[in-house]
Amino acid sequence: MPKLRVISGSDVVKILESFGFVIVRQRGSHIKLKRLSVSESKEILTVPNHKEIDRGTLNGLIKQCSKFVPETELRKHFYN
């Protein structure tokens, strides 16, 4: 399995915005993103806005994102 890239919170937000998520609000160092799906259900993700996201946290974000975005699409952005 390929290794996770070292990535910042703002980079994760840019990647998720390319999949149709928009920033709803920011409280402290956490950014909340939302997108409406085809079935009109709300898809909400919270991303820590840190200079470098820990691998465990990034892995958790990828698992949450894979509920909404195909994992094959996510691999291009998050793995080497």
C-alpha positions in Angstrom: 0.0 0.0 0.0 1.4 3.5 -0.8 2.3 5.9 1.9 0.3 8.8 3.0 1.6 12.2 1.9 2.5 14.9 4.4 -0.3 17.4 3.8 -1.7 20.5 5.5 -5.2 21.3 6.5 -5.6 24.0 3.9 -4.5 21.5 1.2 -7.1 19.0 2.4 -9.8 21.8 2.2 -8.7 22.6 -1.4 -8.9 18.9 -2.4 -12.4 18.6 -0.9 -13.5 21.8 -2.6 -12.6 20.2 -5.9 -15.2 17.4 -5.0 -17.9 20.0 -4.4 -17.6 20.7 -0.7 -17.9 24.3 0.5 -16.7 25.9 3.7 -19.6 26.4 6.0 -17.8 27.8 9.0 -14.6 27.8 11.0 -14.3 27.7 14.7 -10.8 27.9 16.1 -8.6 25.7 14.0 -11.3 23.4 12.7 -13.0 24.0 9.3 -16.4 22.5 8.7 -17.2 21.6 5.0 -20.6 20.6 3.6 -22.0 19.5 0.3 -25.5 18.4 -0.8 -25.6 15.0 -2.5 -27.9 14.0 -5.3 -30.4 12.5 -2.7 -30.5 15.9 -0.9 -28.7 14.5 2.1 -26.1 16.7 3.8 -22.5 15.5 3.7 -20.5 17.2 6.5 -16.7 16.9 7.2 -14.5 18.6 9.7 -10.9 19.3 8.9 -8.3 20.6 11.3 -6.5 23.6 9.9 -3.0 22.6 10.9 0.3 23.1 9.0 0.8 19.3 9.0 -2.0 16.8 9.7 -1.0 13.7 11.7 -1.2 10.4 9.7 -3.8 8.9 12.0 -6.0 12.0 11.6 -5.5 12.1 7.9 -6.4 8.4 7.7 -9.6 9.0 9.6 -10.5 11.9 7.2 -9.9 9.7 4.2 -12.2 7.0 5.7 -14.9 9.7 6.3 -14.5 11.1 2.8 -14.7 7.7 1.2 -18.4 7.6 2.4 -19.1 10.4 0.0 -16.3 10.3 -2.7 -15.0 7.1 -4.4 -11.8 6.0 -2.7 -10.0 5.6 -6.1 -10.5 9.3 -6.6 -9.1 10.2 -3.2 -6.0 8.0 -3.6 -4.6 10.4 -6.3 -4.6 13.2 -3.8 -3.6 11.7 -0.5 -1.1 8.9 -1.3 2.3 8.9 -3.0 
